[in-house]
């Protein structure tokens, strides 16, 4: 980050760089429908080693930071994050931590506008936080992307509001350090959670309503989610115990059972209707799943 970007604390309640339409704004908040949004822009130079920014520019060039850790949280819209030769669509409620020497950049996602909070701190501060919270002192972690739940995201917005409305620099500095400490802790919490995250629940809901006919393509499924194929498949298996392909085949076979029971369509027609290109492939998967062939199921 260049020194000339660290300006005095300013706010502007108007929209910059083109206003978000009401439809876009609503769509970007699907995962946090009850959270109230604010439209504020600020740059705060709290201290030499701590900064707070709210960015609405969706583009940046590849860069790394030598002397500080950067954390950003998407608070509105969607944005593409380029990191470690991968691209991830980040949406409202996503947070990412970047350590010194790691290259990354942002780019727009389709026609979405975006806004994200940007925090920086020196590695020594992060080490002290880790010693306090987790008895660790190395500012690295296994997970650099986290998906905030509703309560954590609301806390982020509350910290943002307190910083913007702080009466003096001293108060701003205290709140900013507390904010950074809170966010850093989220990246190091060991996840034992068994509850499926909201974004995955929404993905499965949409998946259950996808038309799985013969012209269906598996690549279309990845477009239903705003996560990379790797992330989606990993998280899906983690919370459902099934691979995504296995789950889709179960949907197809369940639909096929209904057609076998309630219609007189020939087997080749049913196989085609549920998205199998081959009747033999359909019959093999059906028997593996239910222990009998489709014809035996219909007769029984």
DRENROTOR-295582 format. One line per 8 residues: number of its first residue (from 1); for each residue z, y, x of N, C-alpha, C. Coordinates in steps of 0.2 Angstrom, whole numbers, plus 5000, padded with zeros to 4 digits. Layout:
DRENROTOR-295582
NUM> Z:Y:X:Z:Y:X:Z:Y:X  ...
END
This chain:
DRENROTOR-295582
1> 5000:4994:5004:5000:5000:5000:5000:5006:5004  4996:5011:5003:4995:5017:5007:5001:5022:5005  5003:5025:5010:5009:5030:5009:5007:5035:5004  5000:5037:5004:4998:5043:4999:4998:5040:4992  4999:5034:4991:5000:5032:4984:5007:5032:4981  5012:5034:4986:5019:5034:4984:5020:5042:4982  5019:5043:4976:5019:5050:4973:5026:5051:4970  5028:5057:4968:5034:5058:4964:5033:5055:4957
9> 5039:5054:4954:5039:5051:4948:5036:5055:4943  5031:5052:4939:5027:5056:4934:5026:5051:4928  5025:5054:4922:5024:5050:4916:5018:5054:4913  5015:5050:4909:5009:5052:4905:5008:5048:4899  5010:5050:4893:5010:5046:4887:5003:5045:4884  4998:5048:4887:4991:5048:4884:4988:5042:4887  4982:5040:4885:4978:5034:4887:4974:5036:4893  4973:5032:4898:4968:5033:4903:4963:5028:4904
17> 4957:5030:4906:4952:5025:4907:4949:5022:4901  4950:5025:4895:4947:5022:4889:4953:5019:4885  4953:5020:4879:4959:5017:4875:4957:5010:4873  4962:5006:4872:4962:5000:4869:4961:5000:4862  4956:4996:4859:4955:4996:4852:4961:4993:4849  4962:4994:4842:4968:4991:4839:4967:4983:4839  4961:4981:4838:4960:4974:4838:4961:4970:4845  4959:4974:4850:4960:4971:4857:4968:4971:4858
25> 4971:4976:4856:4978:4977:4858:4982:4972:4854  4980:4970:4848:4984:4965:4844:4983:4958:4847  4976:4957:4849:4974:4950:4852:4978:4949:4859  4979:4954:4863:4982:4953:4869:4990:4951:4869  4993:4952:4863:5000:4951:4862:5001:4945:4858  4997:4940:4857:4998:4935:4853:5004:4931:4855  5005:4931:4861:5011:4926:4863:5018:4930:4862  5018:4936:4861:5024:4940:4860:5023:4945:4855
33> 5022:4942:4849:5021:4946:4843:5026:4951:4841  5033:4949:4842:5038:4953:4840:5041:4959:4845  5037:4959:4851:5039:4964:4856:5036:4970:4855  5040:4975:4855:5037:4982:4854:5034:4985:4861  5028:4987:4860:5025:4990:4866:5025:4997:4867  5025:5000:4873:5025:5007:4875:5018:5008:4879  5016:5014:4878:5010:5016:4883:5013:5022:4887  5015:5020:4893:5017:5025:4898:5015:5023:4905
41> 5014:5028:4909:5011:5027:4915:5016:5031:4920  5017:5028:4926:5022:5031:4930:5021:5029:4937  5023:5033:4942:5023:5031:4949:5030:5033:4952  5034:5029:4954:5041:5031:4957:5042:5029:4964  5043:5033:4968:5045:5032:4975:5052:5032:4975  5056:5026:4974:5063:5026:4974:5066:5027:4980  5064:5023:4985:5066:5024:4992:5060:5021:4996  5061:5022:5003:5056:5020:5007:5054:5013:5006
49> 5058:5008:5005:5057:5001:5005:5056:4998:4998  5057:5003:4992:5056:5000:4985:5052:5005:4981  5047:5002:4978:5043:5006:4974:5042:5003:4967  5040:5007:4962:5039:5005:4955:5032:5008:4953  5028:5004:4950:5021:5007:4948:5020:5004:4941  5016:5008:4937:5013:5005:4931:5005:5006:4932  5001:5001:4933:4994:5002:4934:4990:5000:4928  4985:5004:4927:4980:5003:4921:4973:5001:4924
57> 4973:5002:4931:4966:5001:4934:4966:4993:4935  4961:4990:4932:4960:4982:4933:4957:4980:4939  4955:4984:4944:4951:4982:4950:4954:4984:4956  4954:4980:4961:4956:4981:4968:4952:4977:4973  4953:4979:4979:4949:4975:4984:4954:4970:4987  4951:4965:4991:4955:4960:4994:4960:4964:4999  4966:4962:4999:4971:4965:5004:4977:4961:5004  4981:4963:5010:4987:4959:5011:4992:4965:5013
65> 4999:4963:5012:5004:4968:5014:5008:4965:5020  5009:4969:5025:5012:4967:5031:5020:4967:5031  5022:4972:5027:5029:4974:5028:5033:4973:5021  5030:4971:5016:5034:4971:5010:5031:4965:5005  5035:4963:5000:5034:4959:4995:5032:4962:4989  5027:4960:4986:5024:4963:4979:5025:4958:4974  5027:4961:4968:5028:4957:4962:5024:4961:4956  5020:4958:4952:5017:4962:4947:5018:4958:4940
73> 5019:4961:4935:5020:4958:4928:5015:4961:4924  5011:4957:4920:5006:4960:4915:5010:4961:4909  5009:4968:4907:5013:4970:4901:5008:4971:4895  5002:4972:4896:4997:4973:4891:4990:4970:4893  4987:4967:4889:4980:4964:4890:4980:4958:4894  4974:4958:4898:4973:4952:4902:4969:4954:4908  4970:4951:4914:4967:4953:4920:4966:4947:4924  4961:4947:4929:4960:4941:4933:4963:4942:4940
81> 4967:4937:4942:4970:4938:4949:4967:4933:4953  4964:4936:4959:4961:4932:4964:4966:4930:4970  4967:4924:4971:4973:4922:4976:4971:4915:4978  4972:4914:4985:4971:4908:4988:4965:4904:4986  4959:4908:4986:4952:4905:4984:4952:4903:4977  4957:4905:4972:4957:4903:4965:4957:4909:4961  4954:4909:4955:4955:4914:4950:4959:4912:4944  4964:4916:4942:4968:4915:4937:4968:4920:4932
89> 4966:4919:4925:4967:4924:4920:4974:4925:4919  4977:4931:4920:4984:4932:4918:4984:4936:4912  4989:4935:4908:4989:4938:4901:4996:4941:4901  4997:4944:4895:5004:4948:4894:5010:4943:4895  5014:4944:4899:5020:4940:4900:5020:4936:4907  5014:4936:4910:5013:4933:4916:5016:4937:4922  5019:4934:4927:5021:4937:4933:5019:4933:4939  5018:4937:4945:5016:4934:4951:5019:4938:4957
97> 5021:4934:4962:5024:4936:4968:5020:4935:4974  5019:4940:4978:5014:4940:4984:5018:4941:4990  5018:4937:4995:5022:4938:5001:5018:4941:5006  5021:4944:5012:5017:4947:5017:5012:4942:5020  5006:4945:5021:5001:4941:5024:4997:4937:5020  4998:4937:5013:4994:4934:5008:4989:4939:5005  4983:4937:5005:4978:4941:5002:4976:4940:4995  4975:4945:4991:4974:4944:4984:4970:4951:4982
105> 4968:4950:4976:4965:4956:4972:4965:4955:4965  4963:4960:4961:4963:4960:4954:4955:4962:4952  4953:4959:4946:4947:4961:4943:4948:4961:4936  4943:4964:4932:4944:4965:4924:4942:4958:4922  4945:4956:4916:4944:4950:4912:4940:4952:4906  4933:4951:4906:4929:4952:4900:4930:4959:4898  4931:4961:4892:4931:4968:4890:4938:4970:4889  4943:4966:4891:4950:4968:4890:4952:4974:4895
113> 4956:4979:4892:4960:4983:4896:4966:4980:4898  4970:4983:4903:4976:4979:4905:4981:4984:4907  4987:4982:4908:4992:4986:4911:4997:4981:4914  4999:4983:4920:5004:4979:4924:5009:4983:4928  5015:4980:4928:5020:4984:4932:5020:4981:4939  5020:4985:4944:5020:4983:4951:5027:4985:4954  5030:4980:4957:5036:4981:4961:5035:4979:4968  5038:4983:4973:5038:4981:4980:5045:4981:4983
121> 5046:4977:4987:5053:4978:4991:5052:4975:4998  5056:4976:5002:5056:4973:5009:5059:4966:5009  5056:4962:5014:5058:4955:5014:5066:4954:5015  5069:4959:5019:5076:4959:5020:5080:4959:5013  5078:4963:5009:5081:4964:5002:5080:4957:4999  5074:4954:4999:5073:4948:4995:5078:4943:4998  5078:4942:5005:5083:4937:5008:5090:4938:5006  5092:4944:5005:5099:4945:5003:5100:4943:4996
129> 5095:4944:4992:5096:4942:4985:5096:4934:4985  5092:4931:4989:5092:4924:4989:5098:4921:4991  5101:4924:4996:5108:4922:4999:5113:4922:4993  5113:4928:4990:5118:4929:4984:5117:4924:4978  5111:4923:4976:5109:4919:4970:5109:4911:4972  5106:4910:4977:5104:4903:4978:5106:4900:4985  5109:4904:4989:5111:4902:4996:5105:4900:5000  5100:4903:4999:5094:4903:5003:5093:4910:5006
137> 5089:4910:5011:5087:4916:5014:5080:4917:5016  5076:4913:5015:5069:4913:5016:5065:4916:5010  5061:4921:5011:5058:4924:5005:5051:4921:5003  5051:4914:5002:5046:4910:5000:5048:4906:4994  5043:4904:4990:5045:4899:4985:5039:4895:4983  5040:4889:4980:5035:4885:4978:5031:4887:4972  5033:4891:4968:5029:4894:4962:5029:4901:4963  5023:4904:4963:5022:4911:4964:5019:4914:4957
145> 5017:4910:4952:5016:4912:4946:5021:4909:4941  5024:4914:4937:5028:4911:4931:5026:4914:4925  5027:4911:4919:5026:4913:4913:5032:4915:4909  5033:4921:4908:5040:4923:4905:5040:4922:4898  5046:4919:4896:5048:4918:4889:5049:4925:4886  5050:4925:4879:5051:4931:4876:5056:4935:4878  5062:4932:4879:5068:4936:4881:5067:4939:4888  5064:4935:4893:5063:4938:4900:5058:4944:4899
153> 5053:4943:4895:5048:4948:4895:5051:4954:4892  5055:4954:4887:5059:4959:4884:5063:4963:4889  5066:4959:4893:5070:4962:4898:5066:4966:4903  5060:4964:4905:5056:4967:4909:5054:4974:4906  5052:4974:4899:5051:4980:4896:5057:4985:4895  5063:4982:4895:5069:4986:4895:5070:4990:4901  5069:4986:4907:5070:4989:4914:5065:4994:4914  5059:4993:4912:5053:4998:4913:5055:5005:4909
161> 5058:5004:4903:5060:5009:4899:5066:5013:4902  5070:5010:4905:5076:5013:4908:5074:5017:4914  5069:5014:4918:5067:5018:4924:5063:5024:4922  5059:5023:4917:5055:5029:4915:5060:5035:4912  5065:5033:4909:5069:5038:4906:5076:5039:4910  5076:5037:4916:5082:5039:4920:5083:5046:4922  5089:5049:4921:5090:5056:4922:5089:5058:4929  5090:5054:4934:5090:5056:4941:5088:5051:4946
169> 5086:5053:4952:5084:5048:4957:5089:5042:4958  5095:5044:4959:5100:5039:4960:5100:5034:4955  5100:5036:4949:5100:5031:4943:5094:5026:4944  5088:5029:4945:5082:5026:4946:5082:5020:4951  5085:5022:4957:5086:5018:4962:5090:5011:4960  5095:5013:4957:5100:5007:4955:5096:5002:4950  5093:5005:4945:5090:5001:4940:5084:4997:4943  5080:5001:4948:5074:4997:4951:5077:4991:4955
177> 5082:4992:4959:5085:4986:4963:5087:4981:4958  5090:4982:4953:5092:4977:4948:5086:4974:4945  5081:4978:4944:5075:4975:4941:5072:4970:4946  5071:4972:4952:5068:4968:4957:5072:4961:4958  5079:4962:4958:5083:4956:4959:5082:4951:4953  5082:4954:4947:5081:4950:4941:5074:4946:4942  5069:4949:4943:5062:4946:4944:5062:4941:4949  5064:4943:4955:5064:4938:4961:5068:4931:4959
185> 5074:4932:4955:5077:4926:4953:5073:4921:4949  5069:4924:4945:5065:4920:4940:5060:4915:4944  5058:4917:4950:5053:4913:4954:5057:4907:4957  5063:4908:4958:5067:4903:4961:5071:4898:4957  5072:4900:4951:5075:4895:4946:5072:4888:4946  5076:4883:4947:5073:4876:4946:5072:4875:4939  5066:4873:4938:5064:4871:4931:5066:4864:4929  5071:4864:4924:5072:4857:4921:5071:4858:4914
193> 5067:4863:4912:5066:4864:4905:5062:4859:4902  5063:4856:4896:5059:4851:4893:5055:4854:4887  5057:4860:4885:5054:4864:4879:5047:4866:4882  5042:4864:4878:5035:4866:4879:5034:4874:4879  5031:4877:4884:5030:4884:4883:5026:4887:4877  5027:4893:4875:5023:4895:4869:5016:4895:4870  5013:4897:4876:5006:4897:4877:5003:4890:4876  5007:4885:4878:5004:4878:4878:5004:4876:4871
201> 5010:4877:4867:5010:4876:4860:5004:4879:4856  5002:4885:4858:4997:4888:4855:4990:4885:4857  4990:4883:4863:4984:4879:4865:4983:4873:4861  4988:4869:4860:4987:4863:4857:4986:4864:4850  4989:4869:4847:4987:4871:4840:4980:4872:4839  4977:4876:4843:4970:4877:4843:4966:4871:4845  4968:4867:4849:4964:4861:4851:4964:4856:4845  4969:4856:4841:4969:4851:4835:4964:4853:4830
209> 4962:4859:4831:4957:4862:4826:4950:4863:4828  4949:4860:4834:4942:4861:4837:4938:4855:4834  4931:4857:4833:4927:4852:4831:4925:4848:4836  4926:4841:4835:4925:4836:4841:4919:4832:4840  4914:4835:4836:4908:4831:4835:4904:4830:4842  4898:4827:4841:4895:4824:4847:4892:4830:4851  4891:4836:4849:4889:4842:4853:4895:4845:4856  4901:4842:4856:4907:4845:4859:4907:4844:4866
217> 4909:4849:4870:4909:4848:4878:4916:4850:4880  4918:4846:4885:4925:4846:4887:4926:4853:4890  4921:4856:4893:4922:4863:4896:4924:4868:4891  4922:4867:4885:4924:4872:4880:4931:4872:4879  4935:4867:4880:4942:4866:4879:4945:4871:4884  4943:4872:4890:4946:4876:4895:4945:4883:4893  4940:4885:4889:4939:4892:4887:4944:4893:4881  4947:4888:4878:4952:4889:4873:4958:4892:4876
225> 4960:4890:4882:4966:4892:4886:4963:4898:4891  4968:4902:4893:4966:4907:4898:4969:4905:4904  4970:4899:4906:4972:4896:4912:4967:4892:4916  4968:4892:4922:4963:4888:4926:4963:4880:4924  4958:4877:4925:4958:4870:4923:4963:4866:4927  4965:4868:4933:4970:4864:4937:4977:4865:4933  4978:4872:4932:4985:4874:4929:4985:4870:4922  4980:4871:4918:4980:4868:4911:4982:4861:4911
233> 4978:4857:4915:4979:4850:4916:4986:4848:4918  4988:4851:4923:4995:4850:4926:5000:4851:4921  5000:4857:4917:5005:4858:4913:5005:4854:4906  4999:4852:4904:4998:4848:4899:5001:4841:4900  5000:4838:4905:5002:4832:4907:5010:4832:4908  5012:4838:4910:5020:4838:4911:5023:4838:4905  5021:4842:4900:5025:4842:4894:5023:4837:4888  5017:4834:4889:5015:4830:4883:5015:4822:4886
241> 5015:4821:4892:5015:4815:4895:5008:4811:4895  5003:4815:4893:4996:4813:4892:4992:4817:4896  4986:4814:4899:4981:4819:4902:4977:4822:4896  4974:4828:4897:4970:4831:4892:4965:4827:4889  4961:4823:4893:4956:4819:4891:4959:4814:4886  4964:4811:4888:4967:4805:4884:4969:4808:4877  4972:4814:4877:4974:4817:4871:4968:4819:4867  4963:4821:4870:4957:4822:4866:4954:4816:4863
249> 4954:4811:4867:4951:4804:4864:4956:4802:4858  4962:4803:4859:4967:4801:4853:4965:4805:4847  4963:4811:4848:4961:4815:4842:4955:4812:4839  4950:4811:4843:4944:4808:4841:4945:4801:4837  4949:4797:4840:4951:4790:4837:4954:4791:4831  4959:4795:4830:4963:4796:4824:4958:4799:4818  4954:4803:4820:4949:4805:4815:4944:4799:4813  4942:4795:4818:4938:4790:4817:4942:4785:4812
257> 4948:4784:4813:4952:4779:4808:4951:4782:4801  4952:4788:4800:4952:4791:4794:4945:4790:4790  4939:4791:4795:4933:4790:4792:4932:4782:4790  4934:4778:4795:4934:4771:4793:4937:4769:4787  4943:4772:4785:4947:4770:4780:4944:4773:4773  4941:4779:4774:4939:4783:4768:4932:4784:4766  4928:4781:4771:4920:4781:4770:4917:4775:4771  4911:4774:4769:4907:4768:4771:4902:4770:4776
265> 4903:4775:4780:4898:4777:4785:4897:4771:4790  4891:4770:4793:4891:4764:4798:4894:4766:4804  4896:4761:4809:4900:4763:4815:4896:4768:4819  4890:4767:4820:4886:4772:4825:4887:4779:4822  4887:4780:4815:4887:4787:4813:4894:4789:4814  4900:4785:4813:4906:4788:4814:4907:4789:4822  4905:4785:4826:4905:4786:4833:4902:4793:4835  4897:4794:4832:4893:4801:4833:4897:4807:4830
273> 4900:4806:4824:4904:4811:4821:4910:4813:4825  4913:4809:4828:4919:4810:4832:4918:4812:4839  4912:4812:4841:4910:4814:4848:4909:4809:4853  4908:4803:4851:4906:4798:4856:4899:4797:4856  4896:4797:4862:4888:4796:4863:4886:4789:4862  4891:4784:4863:4889:4777:4862:4894:4773:4858  4891:4769:4853:4895:4765:4849:4899:4760:4853  4897:4758:4858:4900:4753:4862:4906:4756:4865
281> 4905:4762:4868:4911:4766:4871:4916:4767:4866  4914:4769:4860:4919:4771:4854:4923:4764:4853  4919:4759:4852:4923:4752:4850:4928:4750:4856  4926:4751:4862:4930:4749:4867:4937:4753:4867  4936:4760:4867:4942:4764:4867:4946:4763:4861  4943:4762:4855:4947:4761:4849:4951:4754:4849  4948:4749:4852:4952:4743:4853:4957:4743:4858  4956:4747:4864:4961:4749:4868:4967:4752:4865
289> 4966:4757:4861:4971:4761:4858:4975:4757:4852  4971:4753:4848:4974:4751:4842:4975:4743:4842  4972:4740:4847:4972:4732:4847:4967:4729:4843  4963:4732:4839:4958:4729:4835:4952:4733:4836  4946:4730:4834:4940:4734:4834:4939:4738:4828  4935:4743:4828:4934:4747:4822:4932:4743:4816  4928:4738:4817:4926:4734:4811:4932:4730:4808  4936:4727:4812:4942:4724:4810:4946:4728:4806
297> 4947:4734:4809:4951:4739:4806:4949:4741:4799  4942:4742:4798:4940:4743:4791:4941:4737:4787  4940:4731:4789:4941:4725:4785:4948:4724:4782  4952:4726:4787:4959:4725:4785:4962:4731:4781
END
